[in-house]
Amino acid sequence: MYFINPFKGLRPKEEEAPSVVIASTDHLSKKDVENFRNKNPWNYLNVFAEENSEKSKKQFNLMKEKSILTKDKNNSFYIYKISNNDHAQVGIVGTAKLSAYDNLHIRGHEEIFLERAQKRLKQMDNLNAQIGPIYVIYPDNAELTELIKKEIEVKPTYSFDALDKCKHEMWVVNEEQKVTKICDLFNSINRIYIADGHHRMEALSKLSEFKKHKNPNHTGNEPYNYFMVAIFPQSQARLLDYNRLIKDLYGYSEKDFIKEVKKKFKVEKQEIPFKPTKAQTFGMYLNKQWYSLELKELPEENLFHIINLDINLLHYYLLEPTLGIGDPRYDNRIDFLAGFHGLDGIEKKVDSNEAKVGFALFATQMENVISFADKKLNMPPKSTWFDPKPLDGLVAYDFE
């Protein structure tokens, strides 16, 4: 088998696709999600909304029985384009062998929340399928880029606007010669990086081991030894800032809190919302006022083993010592807000008293992600926000 392989995707009918797929619900209110789910009975949200695993499985099987979902007869790659007004990215959906993750041909960069990974494992084990791909990036390859460019000159199999306000298009490639060429090109690249989906990745690894132990005739080539990936070129993937919200001032008055912050940072009031444009600067929103923050002294070089990420610096010099924030995976006084919400997203959270203070960060850079992954180091949770994201359910991979 190849590094990246074609597979027989489980896909919705063309006309059903917009009502079946799940867009990233981070863009939507809970009410919007609930309304969409209720209006679209065949949406995958109705599979995952069921508390009872038997009901979830029954709903999923019903979608197949009613031919809402059908499985391709030929092994295929799926070229996938996501675009909006100011961004476009085109990649390929295929499968990779889980052993490639263990031997570092597939590299991750982020720590995980074990509870979330276990939840994902239960869902996939129950359905015996992976509904959403792991979003990965690969070093740009000119020949692969040219091949993809030619394939998308024809009309796509799917083309529609989803709830995430992006246009999603997909082309099915199943001609043997083209499929083999794509496999060969990925063999020459031979490494990819996880952008989004670390929890699913952990769940898939555990699920594969679980199925292996249950199968006395295990060969290593069973479908559960593979997982579905949506692979985009590094130059096209877009990273946004991932901001922090703190629910209280740890007992400080606003005046005393700012006084404490000034011990380590230059603090300046800003007339307009402050969005950092370089590393090691931060925006802070408190009581309807924006401030810029900059460390008074340069941090110790490579304080965090490899590079002084802004999220680490903010935590080390402010969130932990001044606000008493512990491990962000478990401390319920900290929350996170993706950059697509904009600075007004921070303002809304603070003005509504959902948080007491908000911090705007400079986005983690792609070279940092790759550097961490190459050195087998983990970034803290909520370090990166890749946007836009692939849909769940546009093509699924079952383990049958």
Secondary structure in CASP SS format (residue, H / E / C, confidence):
PFRMAT SS
TARGET T0000
AUTHOR 0000-0000-0000
METHOD secondary structure of the structure
MODEL  1
M C 1.00
Y C 1.00
F C 1.00
I E 1.00
N E 1.00
P C 1.00
F E 1.00
K C 1.00
G C 1.00
L E 1.00
R E 1.00
P E 1.00
K C 1.00
E C 1.00
E C 1.00
E C 1.00
A H 1.00
P H 1.00
S H 1.00
V H 1.00
V C 1.00
I E 1.00
A C 1.00
S C 1.00
T H 1.00
D H 1.00
H H 1.00
L C 1.00
S C 1.00
K H 1.00
K H 1.00
D H 1.00
V H 1.00
E H 1.00
N H 1.00
F H 1.00
R H 1.00
N H 1.00
K H 1.00
N C 1.00
P C 1.00
W C 1.00
N C 1.00
Y C 1.00
L H 1.00
N H 1.00
V H 1.00
F H 1.00
A C 1.00
E C 1.00
E C 1.00
N C 1.00
S H 1.00
E H 1.00
K H 1.00
S H 1.00
K H 1.00
K H 1.00
Q H 1.00
F H 1.00
N H 1.00
L H 1.00
M H 1.00
K H 1.00
E H 1.00
K C 1.00
S C 1.00
I C 1.00
L E 1.00
T E 1.00
K E 1.00
D C 1.00
K C 1.00
N C 1.00
N C 1.00
S E 1.00
F E 1.00
Y E 1.00
I E 1.00
Y E 1.00
K E 1.00
I E 1.00
S E 1.00
N E 1.00
N C 1.00
D C 1.00
H E 1.00
A E 1.00
Q E 1.00
V E 1.00
G E 1.00
I E 1.00
V E 1.00
G E 1.00
T E 1.00
A E 1.00
K E 1.00
L C 1.00
S H 1.00
A H 1.00
Y H 1.00
D H 1.00
N C 1.00
L C 1.00
H C 1.00
I E 1.00
R E 1.00
G C 1.00
H C 1.00
E E 1.00
E C 1.00
I C 1.00
F C 1.00
L H 1.00
E H 1.00
R H 1.00
A H 1.00
Q H 1.00
K H 1.00
R H 1.00
L H 1.00
K H 1.00
Q H 1.00
M H 1.00
D H 1.00
N H 1.00
L H 1.00
N C 1.00
A E 1.00
Q E 1.00
I C 1.00
G C 1.00
P C 1.00
I E 1.00
Y E 1.00
V E 1.00
I E 1.00
Y E 1.00
P C 1.00
D C 1.00
N C 1.00
A H 1.00
E H 1.00
L H 1.00
T H 1.00
E H 1.00
L H 1.00
I H 1.00
K H 1.00
K H 1.00
E H 1.00
I C 1.00
E C 1.00
V C 1.00
K C 1.00
P C 1.00
T C 1.00
Y E 1.00
S E 1.00
F E 1.00
D E 1.00
A C 1.00
L C 1.00
D C 1.00
K C 1.00
C C 1.00
K E 1.00
H E 1.00
E E 1.00
M E 1.00
W E 1.00
V E 1.00
V E 1.00
N C 1.00
E C 1.00
E H 1.00
Q H 1.00
K H 1.00
V H 1.00
T H 1.00
K H 1.00
I H 1.00
C H 1.00
D H 1.00
L H 1.00
F H 1.00
N H 1.00
S H 1.00
I H 1.00
N C 1.00
R C 1.00
I E 1.00
Y E 1.00
I E 1.00
A E 1.00
D E 1.00
G C 1.00
H H 1.00
H H 1.00
R H 1.00
M H 1.00
E H 1.00
A H 1.00
L H 1.00
S H 1.00
K H 1.00
L H 1.00
S H 1.00
E H 1.00
F H 1.00
K H 1.00
K H 1.00
H H 1.00
K H 1.00
N C 1.00
P C 1.00
N C 1.00
H C 1.00
T C 1.00
G C 1.00
N C 1.00
E C 1.00
P H 1.00
Y H 1.00
N H 1.00
Y E 1.00
F E 1.00
M E 1.00
V E 1.00
A E 1.00
I E 1.00
F E 1.00
P E 1.00
Q C 1.00
S C 1.00
Q C 1.00
A C 1.00
R C 1.00
L E 1.00
L E 1.00
D C 1.00
Y E 1.00
N E 1.00
R E 1.00
L E 1.00
I E 1.00
K C 1.00
D C 1.00
L C 1.00
Y C 1.00
G C 1.00
Y C 1.00
S C 1.00
E H 1.00
K H 1.00
D H 1.00
F H 1.00
I H 1.00
K H 1.00
E H 1.00
V H 1.00
K C 1.00
K C 1.00
K C 1.00
F E 1.00
K E 1.00
V E 1.00
E E 1.00
K E 1.00
Q E 1.00
E C 1.00
I C 1.00
P C 1.00
F C 1.00
K C 1.00
P C 1.00
T C 1.00
K C 1.00
A C 1.00
Q C 1.00
T E 1.00
F E 1.00
G E 1.00
M E 1.00
Y E 1.00
L E 1.00
N C 1.00
K C 1.00
Q E 1.00
W E 1.00
Y E 1.00
S E 1.00
L E 1.00
E E 1.00
L E 1.00
K C 1.00
E C 1.00
L C 1.00
P C 1.00
E C 1.00
E C 1.00
N C 1.00
L C 1.00
F C 1.00
H C 1.00
I C 1.00
I C 1.00
N C 1.00
L C 1.00
D H 1.00
I H 1.00
N H 1.00
L H 1.00
L H 1.00
H H 1.00
Y H 1.00
Y H 1.00
L H 1.00
L H 1.00
E C 1.00
P C 1.00
T C 1.00
L C 1.00
G C 1.00
I C 1.00
G C 1.00
D C 1.00
P C 1.00
R C 1.00
Y C 1.00
D C 1.00
N C 1.00
R C 1.00
I E 1.00
D E 1.00
F E 1.00
L E 1.00
A E 1.00
G H 1.00
F H 1.00
H H 1.00
G H 1.00
L H 1.00
D H 1.00
G H 1.00
I H 1.00
E H 1.00
K H 1.00
K H 1.00
V H 1.00
D H 1.00
S C 1.00
N C 1.00
E C 1.00
A C 1.00
K C 1.00
V E 1.00
G E 1.00
F E 1.00
A E 1.00
L C 1.00
F C 1.00
A C 1.00
T C 1.00
Q C 1.00
M H 1.00
E H 1.00
N H 1.00
V H 1.00
I H 1.00
S H 1.00
F H 1.00
A H 1.00
D H 1.00
K C 1.00
K C 1.00
L C 1.00
N C 1.00
M E 1.00
P C 1.00
P C 1.00
K C 1.00
S C 1.00
T C 1.00
W E 1.00
F E 1.00
D C 1.00
P C 1.00
K C 1.00
P C 1.00
L C 1.00
D E 1.00
G C 1.00
L C 1.00
V C 1.00
A E 1.00
Y E 1.00
D E 1.00
F C 1.00
E C 1.00
END
